[in-house]
Amino acid sequence: MLWRHNLLASYRTQWSCVGRLRSEIDRLRQQLAKRDVTIDQLRRENFNLRNTLVHRSKFRMELIELLKSSFC
């Protein structure tokens, strides 16, 4: 009878570990999903900032050329 009690205790312990591992896996998956969302947001922001920079650079160059032509 003692062996049966020990076996059940061991079985419960193993299932407890499995439950904790599943919880940890779920938590890690949620972290990955949040990380992916953050990366996508940063990529979009980076793209938008690069476009803004390109447009401003073009505007500055056009302005410089305009000023050069008006003074020459």
N, C-alpha and C positions, 0 to 999 in steps of 0.2 A: 504493500500500500504506500509505503514511503517513496518508492521509486516513481509511483504514479503522481504523487504530489510534486516531487522534484521535476518530473517531466512537464507537468502542467505549468509550473512556475517558470521553467525555462522557455516553454512555448509562449507564455504571456510576455516574457521579457523580449523575446525575438520579435513578436508582433508590435510591441511598444517601439522597438528600434525601427521597424519597418514604417510605422506610422510617423515617427519623427523624421525619417529620411524622406518620406513622401511630402511632408510639410516643408522641409528644407528645399526640396526640388521645386515645389510650387512657388515658394518665396523667391528662389533664384530665377525662375521663369518670369515672374512679375518684374524683378529687377532688370532682366534683360529687355523685356518689353518697354519699360520706362526708358532705359538707356537708348534703345533704338529710336524711340520717339524724340528724345533729346537730340540725338545725332541728326535725325532728319530736320528738326527745327534749326539746328545750327548750320546745316548745309544750305537750307533755304535762305537763312539770314546772310550767310557768306555770299551766296549767289547774288542776292539783292544788293549787298554792299559793294560787291565788285562792279555790278552794273551801274550803280550810282557813281562810283569812282571813274569808270570809263566815260560816262556822260559828262561829268564835271571836267575831266581832262580834255575831252573834245571841245567843250564850251570854252575853256581857258585858251586852248590853242586857237580857236576861231576868234576869240576876243583879241588875243595878241596879234594875230594876222590883220584883223580889222584896224587895230590901233597903229600898227606899222604902216599899213596902206594909207591911213588918213593923215599921218605925219610926213610921209614921203612924197 
